[in-house]
Amino acid sequence: MTASLSLGPLGQVNFSAGFDPRNPARPNLPRPVAPSELTMTHATRFKTITPQKTSLHVLSNHRYQVSIDGLEHAAFSEVSGLQVETETMDFIEGGVNDRVLRLPVRSRVGNLILKRGMVSGNELLEWHLNIVQGYLDVRNITVTVYDHPTGARDSGGTYRTADPKVRMRFELLQAYPVKWSGPTFSGNGDAVAVESLELAHAGFLQLSR
């Protein structure tokens, strides 16, 4: 390859380059890209930066199970009180007059409330009576939330339902009763006798599986 410089009529410098016929070796010039290849490259890049789709499962409030250590029958019709509250403290910073900083101080969990139809065993009341008599009977509680069951037909045409999947677990640590409420009896009523138990605990852990 040969190159030369020349002076133009207006004083500009012209540069020209060419291939030397005595040296047939050609330099490695970039290959021109076809429009179809540009389109393919753009599609590939767009595919790599597209975020992956995520599926969200909306959970129902009636598919759950409560397990209590040492309690054989723990079927409850209502569970409430799963909450965490954080106290804040106002911090006034010098020179900052347009806002007040609010800093987290401490957190506390709410009491868990369990309700169910009263049974003849009185296990919940006996648990609370242990606390009343001065015996600190603490137990761990697990609240398991399930997904909707799915099913399909087998080769014989029979529809079979699969076991529901566990979507979430709440592990409550060192729980003990602080309040037991018995049912209200009425001579002309026919409702189910419901007892409720309020439990204090040291905190809970949320597990996805």
C-alpha positions in Angstrom: 0.0 0.0 0.0 1.3 3.5 -1.0 0.5 6.9 0.4 1.3 10.4 -0.9 0.9 14.1 0.2 0.3 16.9 -2.3 -0.3 20.7 -2.1 -3.5 21.9 -3.7 -4.0 25.2 -5.6 -5.5 26.9 -2.5 -2.7 25.7 -0.2 -4.6 22.7 1.3 -2.8 19.5 1.9 -4.3 16.5 0.0 -3.7 12.9 1.2 -4.1 9.9 -1.2 -3.5 6.2 -0.6 -3.5 3.3 -2.9 -2.4 -0.3 -3.2 1.0 -1.1 -4.5 0.6 -3.5 -7.4 3.9 -5.0 -6.5 2.6 -5.9 -3.0 -0.8 -7.7 -3.6 -1.3 -8.2 0.2 -4.4 -6.3 1.3 -4.9 -4.8 4.7 -7.6 -6.2 7.0 -10.3 -3.7 6.4 -13.7 -4.1 8.2 -16.3 -6.1 6.2 -19.4 -4.1 5.3 -22.4 -5.1 7.3 -25.7 -5.9 5.6 -28.9 -4.3 6.7 -30.3 -7.7 7.7 -27.4 -8.2 10.0 -27.9 -4.8 11.6 -31.5 -5.7 12.3 -30.5 -9.0 13.8 -27.9 -7.4 16.0 -30.5 -4.8 17.3 -33.0 -7.6 18.1 -30.4 -9.6 19.9 -29.3 -6.6 22.0 -32.9 -5.7 22.8 -33.6 -9.3 23.9 -30.7 -9.3 26.3 -31.7 -6.1 28.1 -35.4 -7.0 28.4 -36.1 -7.7 32.1 -37.4 -11.2 32.9 -41.1 -11.6 33.5 -42.1 -12.4 37.1 -45.2 -14.1 38.2 -47.1 -12.9 41.3 -49.3 -15.2 43.2 -52.2 -13.6 45.0 -52.9 -15.6 48.2 -56.3 -16.3 49.6 -57.0 -15.6 53.3 -58.8 -18.9 53.9 -56.0 -21.4 53.0 -53.8 -21.6 56.1 -52.9 -23.9 58.9 -51.8 -23.1 62.5 -49.4 -25.4 64.3 -48.6 -25.0 68.0 -45.9 -27.0 69.9 -47.5 -29.4 72.3 -51.1 -28.8 71.0 -52.6 -31.6 69.0 -55.7 -29.9 67.7 -54.8 -26.5 66.4 -57.6 -25.7 63.9 -58.6 -22.1 64.1 -61.3 -20.3 62.1 -59.6 -16.8 62.4 -56.0 -15.6 62.8 -55.2 -11.9 63.3 -52.5 -9.7 64.8 -49.6 -10.4 62.5 -48.0 -6.9 62.6 -44.8 -5.1 63.3 -44.8 -1.4 64.4 -41.7 0.8 64.5 -41.5 3.8 66.7 -39.8 6.9 65.4 -38.0 9.9 66.9 -38.0 13.4 65.4 -34.5 14.8 64.9 -34.2 18.6 64.2 -31.0 19.2 62.3 -29.4 22.7 62.6 -29.8 24.7 59.4 -32.5 22.5 57.9 -35.7 24.4 58.3 -37.9 22.8 55.6 -38.3 19.4 57.1 -37.9 17.3 60.3 -36.0 14.1 60.1 -37.8 11.0 61.5 -35.4 8.2 62.6 -36.4 4.7 63.6 -35.9 3.9 67.3 -37.4 0.5 68.2 -39.9 -2.0 66.9 -42.5 -4.0 68.6 -44.8 -6.8 67.4 -48.5 -7.1 68.0 -50.2 -9.9 69.9 -51.5 -12.8 67.9 -55.2 -13.5 68.2 -56.6 -17.0 67.5 -60.3 -17.9 67.3 -62.0 -21.2 67.0 -65.1 -23.1 67.9 -64.8 -24.3 71.5 -64.0 -27.9 72.0 -64.3 -30.1 75.1 -60.5 -30.5 75.5 -60.0 -26.9 76.9 -56.3 -27.0 75.8 -56.1 -23.3 75.2 -57.6 -22.5 78.6 -55.3 -24.9 80.3 -52.3 -23.3 78.6 -53.3 -19.9 79.9 -53.9 -21.2 83.4 -50.3 -22.3 83.4 -49.3 -18.7 82.9 -51.7 -17.5 85.6 -50.1 -19.9 88.1 -46.6 -18.6 87.4 -45.4 -21.2 85.0 -43.9 -19.6 81.9 -45.0 -22.1 79.3 -43.7 -20.7 76.0 -44.2 -22.4 72.6 -43.4 -21.7 69.0 -46.3 -21.2 66.5 -46.2 -21.7 62.8 -48.8 -20.1 60.4 -48.6 -21.7 57.0 -50.2 -20.2 53.9 -51.1 -22.4 51.0 -51.7 -21.7 47.3 -54.8 -22.8 45.4 -54.6 -26.6 44.6 -54.1 -27.6 41.0 -55.3 -30.7 39.3 -55.2 -32.6 36.0 -56.6 -35.7 34.4 -54.5 -38.8 34.3 -54.3 -41.2 31.4 -57.5 -42.9 32.6 -59.5 -39.7 32.5 -59.8 -39.3 36.3 -59.3 -35.8 37.6 -56.8 -35.8 40.4 -55.9 -32.8 42.6 -52.3 -32.2 43.5 -51.2 -31.2 47.0 -51.3 -27.4 47.5 -48.0 -25.6 47.5 -46.7 -23.8 50.5 -46.3 -20.1 49.7 -45.4 -18.5 53.0 -44.7 -19.4 56.6 -44.7 -17.2 59.7 -42.7 -18.6 62.6 -43.7 -16.9 65.9 -41.1 -17.5 68.6 -41.6 -18.0 72.4 -45.4 -17.4 72.4 -47.5 -17.6 75.5 -51.1 -16.7 76.3 -52.0 -13.3 77.9 -55.8 -13.3 77.4 -58.4 -16.0 77.0 -62.0 -15.2 76.1 -64.8 -17.7 76.3 -68.0 -17.7 74.3 -71.2 -15.9 75.0 -74.0 -18.4 75.8 -77.6 -17.6 74.9 -80.6 -19.8 75.6 -82.3 -18.9 72.3 -79.2 -18.9 70.1 -77.8 -21.5 67.8 -74.4 -20.1 66.9 -71.2 -21.9 67.4 -69.5 -21.3 70.8 -66.2 -19.5 69.9 -63.2 -19.0 72.2 -60.3 -16.7 71.5 -56.7 -16.7 72.7 -54.4 -13.7 72.6 -50.7 -14.5 72.6 -47.6 -12.4 73.2 -44.4 -13.5 71.5 -40.8 -12.4 71.0 -41.1 -11.8 67.3 -41.8 -13.7 64.1 -39.8 -14.7 61.0 -41.3 -14.8 57.6 -40.2 -17.7 55.4 -41.1 -17.9 51.7 -41.1 -21.7 51.8 
